[in-house]
Amino acid sequence: MSIDDHIAQFAASHHGIVAVKRLGETSLTHRQRHARLDAGRWDELYPGVYRIGGAPRTWRGDLLAACWAGGPRAVASHRAAASLWGLPGGREAVEITCPRWRRTQKDGDLVVHESRLLTAVDVTVRDAIPCTTIERTIFDLAGVAGSGTVDLAIDSALRRELTTVADLVAIGDRVAQRGRTGSARYRNAVAQRDPSQALPESEPERRLAEALVRQGLPRPTHQHVVRNALGGFIARVDLAYPDDGIVIEYESAVHHTGKVALERDSARRNAIVGCGLVALTATAEDLQDDAVRLAGVIRQTMNATNRRQSKPIVGRD
């Protein structure tokens, strides 16, 4: 195999990118590299980092090139790492972390975070690109994204079994420091996680629960299972206040339209009501008004339930 064949094979498994320091024994001399540049066979992205001619420009290629340009300890991080992990809040940005970047920290689409606190245990590889681990990615995301996005990222990672609450707590204990951007936001998000509780299955479900809490209501239970008097399974509902006999389903136009869906949902709701529960429906409008209307209905239902439970039983002797 010729040197060019070997380099082409290497580039094929690295998004069309090669770096002089990554080629080992096949490394070319300065003159040989410039000959390929002059001939248009290579395109220099950073000193010593090239895209092979004919390889399409991709986000992953640009991200890998930036990592290699940042030195042996540079990794994809923050929103770029979140995108590699498929987390909410991820963005196909060229965003990396390294101990020191000798050029400007914002160079076009490139965003660089300088940190000496990134250790080997915080680094892995995704799709041939060095990047932060799932736990470190979520922690870093808390420094550049809002609380809602961090909540969704944690939900996604836990639901896909990419991490555990214990591992998320552990990295918080290790790297979250007073005054460090995102530390408080991260700790608060993780502290809300109860390993014994079910996870929300959708973004609207999570947003609706948070909105109800903002309206002063207790945090509802996610993915509550409704059973009949004999213990038989009836349904799994999005949110519930079990002690108050209230269940809440979020209905989107996508999944709840048409005659078949209407009949299915009606039968399901009737079965839930038959168990003595109050079944409430939430829609996109409830998310838009921050659940003000829905919270009012829930309070009225809770008050009515409490009145019935506290009413004395009157009977004849």
C-alpha positions, -999 to +999 in steps of 0.1 A: +000+000+000+014+034-010+016+063+015-013+081-002-034+049-001-027+046+036-035+082+043-067+079+022-077+049+043-070+068+075-090+098+063-120+076+053-125+065+089-119+100+103-144+121+083-119+130+056-094+146+080-058+138+086-032+153+109+005+150+106+010+140+142-016+112+138+000+095+108+029+079+127+053+061+104+035+073+073+041+110+082+052+130+052+080+156+050+073+193+049+081+193+012+058+163+004+029+179+023+033+212+005+034+194-029+000+179-021-014+213-010-001+230-041-016+202-063-050+207-046-050+172-032-052+185+004-068+215+020-051+229+051-077+236+079-051+243+107-014+240+108-007+203+104-044+194+100-058+187+065-090+177+047-083+152+019-093+164-016-127+150-027-139+145+009-171+165+015-170+191+042-190+180+072-197+192+107-180+162+122-150+167+100-147+203+110-151+193+147-125+166+145-100+190+128-105+216+156-099+189+182-067+178+166-056+214+161-061+220+199-035+194+209-037+159+224-060+169+252-085+188+231-120+174+229-155+182+216-175+196+244-206+216+255-232+219+227-211+200+202-206+170+225-243+171+234-251+168+196-227+138+194-246+122+222-279+131+207-290+152+237-315+181+238-295+213+237-270+199+213-260+219+183-238+211+153-213+237+164-175+235+164-171+238+201-141+223+220-123+223+253-086+222+257-060+234+282-048+262+260-057+276+226-030+298+211-053+315+186-084+336+192-111+317+212-137+326+187-125+320+152-155+321+128-178+292+138-151+278+163-157+282+200-130+272+224-132+267+262-099+267+280-098+244+310-072+225+329-098+206+350-106+182+322-091+148+332-089+115+314-120+102+332-140+129+315-130+120+280-142+093+256-146+089+218-179+092+198-178+085+160-140+088+160-141+122+176-126+128+211-154+143+233-165+146+269-183+118+286-221+119+289-219+131+325-193+158+318-212+169+287-244+175+307-224+194+334-208+216+307-242+221+290-255+236+323-230+264+319-243+274+284-280+264+284-311+271+305-325+249+333-352+235+310-326+223+285-305+207+312-336+189+326-344+175+291-308+164+286-307+145+319-341+129+311-328+118+277-295+103+291-313+085+319-341+071+297-315+058+272-295+043+301-264+063+291-258+072+328-273+069+362-283+094+389-254+082+410-229+090+382-244+124+377-242+132+414-206+119+415-193+142+387-211+171+404-193+164+436-160+163+417-162+192+394-189+216+405-173+244+423-186+276+439-185+304+413-181+280+384-205+287+356-235+263+356-226+245+389-257+256+408-279+249+378-265+214+374-267+206+411-303+217+413-313+197+382-297+165+395-310+170+430-346+167+416-340+132+403-353+104+424-340+071+411-372+053+423-394+076+402-403+071+365-389+095+339-410+117+317-413+103+282-416+135+263-405+171+263-441+185+267-446+162+297-415+176+314-424+212+306-459+207+318-447+193+351-423+222+356-451+247+348-474+232+374-446+235+400-442+271+390-479+276+397-474+265+433-486+229+430-467+199+442-445+181+417-466+155+400-457+119+395-445+110+360-457+079+341-481+068+368-497+034+364-535+031+369-548-002+381-583-014+389-595-027+423-581-062+415-547-048+406-551-052+368-534-028+345-556+000+331-533+026+317-500+045+321-507+082+323-483+111+318-487+129+351-507+122+383-514+133+418-522+099+431-532+110+467-558+133+452-571+109+426-560+131+397-544+120+364-533+142+336-527+133+300-510+156+274-527+154+240-510+165+209-527+170+176-502+146+160-511+115+181-548+122+189-565+129+156-589+107+136-617+084+144-595+055+155-575+077+179-607+093+192-623+059+200-591+046+216-587+076+238-623+077+248-623+040+259-590+046+278-603+077+296-636+059+305-616+030+320-596+055+341-627+073+353-642+040+361-615+035+387-628+066+405-601+090+392-605+125+378-589+125+343-577+159+330-564+167+296-536+191+288-527+206+254-502+229+238-523+259+250-515+249+286-478+251+278-483+285+262-500+300+293-476+283+317-504+259+329-523+287+346-557+274+336-548+238+342-534+246+377-566+263+386-587+232+376-563+210+396-566+231+427-604+230+425-603+193+421-580+189+451-602+211+472-633+191+463-616+159+471-605+172+505-640+184+513-654+150+504-628+132+526-634+155+555-672+154+554-685+135+584-705+104+578-741+107+591-761+076+598-791+063+618-789+044+650 
